[in-house]
Amino acid sequence: MSMFSMYTGLLYNDTFALAFNWFGSAYTLDCEGDSGCQFTNYIRDGSAVRHDTESFVTPFGLDPIWKQSENELTYTNSLKMKLSIVLGVAQMEFGVILGGINHIYFRNWISFFHEFIPQILFLSCVFGYMLLCIFIKWGTHYENTHCAPSILTTFIDMFLGFG
């Protein structure tokens, strides 16, 4: 348990607080010319093989270059919110399933059918759909981030669209 606590603390620290550059970055800042600093991918040159964004995945935490980006606060806050939803829904689902197992163990069939089944259906349909939207949004590459759908707006419209 203590190892998991240390791992979680290190992961939280590296992701949302003071990042350590333990594994390097897939990006470098190119500050030459009149255009100012721009992010460029590492390239493979003849002298040394460097990481490129196609094959390099940061094994722990976030890529350290995020700490130098303009939208670092927006990105990390969005990531924290979505991770909180994923972990919270998983914890609620686990609690409801444990309640269902208790109803079966104590042979309380009325509570199983009239409490557990509606709870698991509502939780799975509403919050399962939210998790599906989060994972689809994470897995989709948007050329322009302003074109990405808003999950909050989607859920507000879903519940207010009935009336």
Residue pairs with C-beta under 8 A, 6 or more apart in sequence:
10 60
10 61
11 60
11 61
13 19
14 20
14 22
14 60
14 61
14 62
15 61
15 62
15 76
15 79
16 76
16 80
19 61
19 62
19 64
19 66
19 67
20 61
20 64
21 64
22 60
23 58
23 59
23 60
24 51
24 64
25 51
25 58
25 63
25 64
25 65
26 41
26 42
26 51
26 52
26 53
26 56
26 58
26 63
26 65
27 39
27 40
27 41
27 42
27 53
27 63
27 65
28 39
28 40
28 42
29 37
29 38
29 39
29 40
29 65
29 68
30 37
30 38
30 39
30 40
31 37
39 65
39 69
41 52
41 53
42 50
42 51
42 52
42 53
42 56
43 50
43 52
44 50
44 52
62 76
66 72
66 75
66 76
69 75
82 134
82 138
85 127
85 130
85 131
85 134
86 131
86 134
89 123
89 127
89 128
89 130
89 131
92 123
92 127
93 120
93 123
93 124
93 127
96 116
96 119
96 120
96 123
97 120
99 115
99 116
99 119
100 112
100 116
100 120
102 108
103 109
103 111
103 112
103 115
103 116
104 112
130 151
130 155
133 149
133 151
133 154
134 151
137 148
137 149
137 151
140 148
142 148
